[in-house]
């Protein structure tokens, strides 16, 4: 039986700068089109559920493909997925540029969603694979490039669509996708480090059937989802992306109803990303000073203001202030969840972990237009903001409860362990056959637990 080494991180080929540049180009392309798709669909005579359907189709395929995409990233390589996604985005740009009706626009959305999912998955996995030393700073830099893309693109998009039409916006998206493709070829995989003493030789496994591969995939997903800390991170990702997507899709429609120009809409959307630029350099300091639970509640409370206050405002500068304040909270969540996933997963699980996180992202982007489409079919847009806000408030409350009860259970188990006793309901010496226990209280015999250490 042949032998091979478990890959260990080698920093000689690692290229965090090009990964961050690819991230920035991806978010520039995404933010160039996402805020104006709803406005473009409206200009084609679509409204209500029709606009919601065009926005939702963007997330349909990525929602299905996110976990298999993570598995492909683990098996075929991160840069393969990154380059394939960049080329798919390039193709979607041509379809956007050619679209003049709902059918071709929906097809462009479908292809763009699939390509962007692949790129975003790949860059997230790549950035988590750097050395542990300086990881918080690396995540902050990565998020800074992301925020710059989010900040610059909406302003440009609004200006171009106001003065030159939507076609030039789609041409800009296509050009950005081309630059992203070139940058993707500069990104490097982490290579096996044969000098690392931790590298161990293991037997090369026999090829698995497709059915066996799917069984392993579901087992790995189940193992990760049994970790309640990981579920908290998925919920936080879902809620944050939901609110962020509202800011880039339905806030522009609300502003248009107030007779604001596309340029002013773009400036307002960019204001939220500007907040993220300001908050992310101090993100490592916040993580070191504030307990995770307090940071979680704070970011939820501030970001939800966007849903509950927007319908009450008509003044442009008041709306600008609201977007700036809520953008501070949303700017913390991306690096926070990425860094916690890096701590909670083994290198061979990281693609799957990011795939699950990406699935939560796309679920948010799918549910957002569907909920707004349903609510606006019987109520005005302002009421729809409030109803969606109530749904997200319930989601936030559940997530805080889940984290609090998990922490309480962990502390209780730690106290019994310190005393040398067994928790109530267990025989002395513990449960027979229990070999390891995760922080969430889920037993995983013979498998190293994937535990997110509680943030201080």
N, C-alpha and C positions, 0 to 999 in steps of 0.2 A: 504494500500500500504506500502510495507516495506521501511525502510530508511537505508541509509548507509552514511559513511563519505567520503568526498573527501580526498584522500591520501595526506599527507604532508610528507616532507622529514624527515626521522629519521636517524641521523648519527650513531646510535649504531650498525647497521649492515652493514654500507657502507664500502666497501673494495677497495679503490682506488689503493692500491699496487697490489692486485691480478688482478685487471682490467688492470693495466699497464703491468704486467707480461704476461697476456693473449695477450695483444696487441703486445708485443715484440715477443712472440712465433709465433703469426699469421704472422707477417711481416718476421720473420726468415724463416718460411716455404714457404711463397710466394716468397721471394727473393732467396731462394735456387733453385727453379725450373724455375721461370719466365725468367731469363736471358738465360737459356740453352735450353728452349723448342724450340726456333727457330733454335738453333744449332743442337739439337737432330733431329728435323724434317729434316734438311738439310742432316744429316748423313744417314737418311732413304731414300734419293734420292728425296725428295720434294724440290720444289723451287717456287719462285714468288707467284702466286695466291694460290697455294697449302699450302705454309707456312702461308700465310695470313689467309686462311680459318681455319687452325688449331688453330692459335692464336685468331681469332675472336670468335670461338665457345665457348671459355672460358667465354665471356661476354654476350652471347646470352640469356641464361636463367636468369642470375642475372639482366639484363636490364628489363626483363618482371616482375621479382619477387621482385624487390627492394621496390616498394611502398606497395604491399601486405605484404612484410616482415616487413616493419615498422608498419603496422596495427597489424600484429600478435604479434610483440614485445610489442605494447601497450596493447593488449588484453590478451595474454597468459603469458607474462612476458619476460623480457630481458634475464634472465639466461636460460630459456627454449630454446630460439632461439640460444643463444651462445653454449649450449651443443649439440644441434642438428647439428649445423654447424660444430662443432669440430669432431663429429662422422662421418659426411659426408666427411670431409677432410681426415679422417683416411681411409675411403673406397676408396677415389680417389687415395691415395698413393699406395694402393695395385694394382690398375689398372695401374698406371704409371709404377710400377715395372714389371708388366707382359707384358706391351705393347711392341710389336716388329714390328708394322705396323701402318699406318695412322688411321685405324678404331678404334682400342682400345685406341690409343693416343687421338683421338678426344673425345671418351667417357670419358676418364679420365679427360680431360680438361673441359668437360661439368659438370661433378660431382664436380671437384675442384672449378670451378667458383661459383657454387651454394652454396657449403659449406663455402667457403671463404667470399662470400657475407653475409651470415648469421652471421658469426663470427664478421666481421668488422662492420656490422650494430649494433650488440648487444653491443660491447665494446664502440663504439662511444656514443650510447644512455646512457649507464651506467656512462661513465665519465662525461657527461654533467649534471648528476643529483646530483652532490655533492653540498655542501654549496656554496653560492655565494662568501663568504669570502675566498680568496686564490684561486679562480677559475683559474686565469691566470697562477699561479704557477703550479696548478694541470694539466692544459692542456700542459704546457711546459714539465712536468715530463712524462706525457703520450706520448708526441711526442718524447721525448728523448729515451724511450724504443723502440718506433717504429723505430727511426733512428739507434739504435744499432742493431736491427734485420736486417734492410736494409744494414747496413755496414758490418757485419760479414759474413752473408750468401753467398753473391756472390763470395767472395774470396775462401771460403770453397768449394763452388759448382764448381768453375773453377779448383781448385786443384784436387778434387776428380774425375771430369770427364776427366782430362788430364792423371791422373796416374792409376785410377782404373775403369774408364768407367762410363757411365750414370746411370747404375743400382744402384750403390752405392749412387749416389745423390738422387735417388728416395727412397732408403731405409732410408736415412737421413730425407727426407720429411715426410715419414710415422712415424718415431720415434718422430719427432717434433710434429706431429699431435696428437700422443698419449699423450705427455707431455701437450699439449694444452688442451686436454680433461680432464686431471687430474686437471689442473689449473682452468678450467671452473667450476668445482664443488666446488671450494673454493670462487668463486665470489658470492656476496650476492646482492639481490634486496634491493632497498630502501623500508622501511616498513612504513605503515601509522603511523603517530605520533599523538596519541589521546590527548596528552597534549598541542598541539599547539592550541592557541586560534583562529587561522585563519581557523581551520577546521570547516566546516559547514555541516549540514545535508541536504541532498537533496533526493527527491523521487527516488527510484530505477527505471530506465526506463524499460518499457515493452520490451521483446525480439523483435528484428527487423528481418524482412525477409532478405534473401540474396540480393534481389533487393534494399531494403531500405538501407542496409549496403553499397552497392556499390554507391548509390546516395549520402550518407553521406560522403563517402571517396572522391568522385569527388568534392563535395562541399568544403571539407577541403583542398584539393589540390588547388582548384581554389582560395580559400581565401589566402593561402600562396603565390601563384604565382602572385597575384595582388600586393603584396608588392615588389616594384621594387628593393629595397635593397636586398631582399632575392634572386631575380633573378640575381643580380650582384654576389652574393656569389656562386650561382649555376654555373654561367659562369666561375668564377675564379677557382672553383673546376674542371670543365671540362677542362679548358686550362692547369692547373697545372698537372692534372693526365695524360693528353695527352702527355705532354712533358716528364713526369716521365716514362711513359710507353715506349716511344721511346727510352729513355736511357737504359731501361732494355730488349728491344726486338730487335730493328733494329740497335742500336749502336753496339751490339755484332756482328751482321752480317757484318757491315761496317769494324769493327776491324779484323774480320776473313778474309775479302777480302784483308787486308793489311798483311796477314800471321802472325797474332799475335796468341799466344797460348790462350787456354781457361783460364789459370791461370792469364795471363795478362789482359784478358777481365774482369775477375772477380774483379781484383784489381781496374780497371778503374771504373766499376759500383759501387764498394764500396766507391770510392773516393767521389762520389756525396752525399752518405749518411753520410760520415764523415763531410762534410760541414754542413749538417743539425745538427749534434751533436754540432758543434761549435756555430751555430747561435741561436739555440733554448734557451739556457740559458739566452740570452739577448733579447729574443722575448718580454717579458713584458715591458722592457725598451723602445724598438722600438715602441710598440703600444702606450705607454704613451707620446712619444716625437714627433712622425711623424703623420701628418694628414693621414687619411685612403686613400685619393685619391693619395697622393704622394707615399705612400707605395705600392699601387696597381700598379701605372705606373712603379715604380722602379723594382718591382719583375717581371713584364711582360717583360720589356726591357732586363733585365739581362738573364732571363731564355730562351728567344727566340734566344740568341746567339748560343745555342746548335744546332739549326737547320741550321742557316746561315753560321756558321764558320766550323762545322765538315767536310763538303765536301772539304774544302780548306786545311785541315791538314793531314799530313801523319806521322809526328813525334809523338811517343808514349807520350813523356813528355809534348808536346804542348797540346795534347788531354787530358791528365791528368789535366793540369792547367785549361782548358776550363770546364771540368766536375766539378772541385772544385768550380770555380766561379759561374757557373749556379746552382750548388747545394745549394749555400747560399740562392738564391732567392726562389727556390722550397721548401727549409726547413722552410720558413716563412709561406707559404700559408696554410699548414695543420692546425696548431694551430689557425691561424687567422680566417679561415672559421668556425672552430669548436666553437670558443669562440663567434663569432657573431651569430651563430645559437642558442647557449645557451641563448643569450640575446633576440632573436627575437621570440622565441616560448614558449608557455605555456607548463607545464609538460606533459599534455595529448596530446599535438601536437608533442612532441619531436621525438617520433618514426617515425612519418610521415615526419617531417622535415629532419631527418637523412636519411630516405628512399629516399627522393627526391635528397638529396646530393649524396647518393650512386648510384642512377640512373644516375646522371651526370657523376660519376666516370666510371661506366660500359659503358655508351655511348661513353666515350673517348676511353676506351680500346677496344670497338667494331670498332669504326671508324678508329682508328690508323692502324691496320693491313689491313683493307679494302682499305683505301686510298693508303697505301704503295704498296699493292698488285696490284691495278689498275695502279699506276704510274710506277712501275717497269716492267709492261707488255709492255711498249713502251719507257721507258727511263732507264738510269742506276740509281743505288741507290743514288749517290750523287745528281743528279737532283731531285729525289723523296724527299730528305731532304729539298731542296729549295722550292719545290712546296707545301709541307705540311707546311713549315714555313710561306709561304704567306697566306695560309688558316688560320693559327693561328694568324698571325698579324692582319688580318681582324677581327677575333673574339675578340682579345684584344682591338682593336679600338672601336668596337661596345660596349663592356663592359664599357670602360672608358667614352664613350659618354653617355651611359645610366645612369651611376652614376652621371656624371656632370649635366645632365639636371634634374635629380631627386633632387639633392641638390639645384640647382637653383630654382626649383619650390617650394621646402620646405622653402627656405629663403624668397622668394617672399610672400608666404602665411603668414609667420611669421611677415613680415613687415606690411601687411594689418591687421593682427590680433592685433598687437601692437597699430595701429592707430584707431582701432575700426571700420574699413571700411570692405566692402566685396570686394573680388577680382573682376577684370573686368569681366562683363558678368553675374554676379550674383546679384540678388536683395538684397537690404539692409536687414541685418539680416540673410543672408545666404540662401541656397536652402531649401525650405520647405521639411520636412521629413528627412533631413540629421541629423543624431544623432551623428555620430563619423566620423573621417576622419584619415586615416593612413598617415604616412609620405610620402608615395608614391603618395598620391592624390587619392587613391581608397577608396570609401565610403563603410563602413561596418556597416549598421544600426543595433544597438543593440548588436554588438559583439565587445569585446575588441580588439583593433587593435594589430597586431603583428608587432611591429616597431623595427627596428634595430637602436639604437641611433648612430648618426654619431660619429665615432672614432676620438679622438683628435689627 
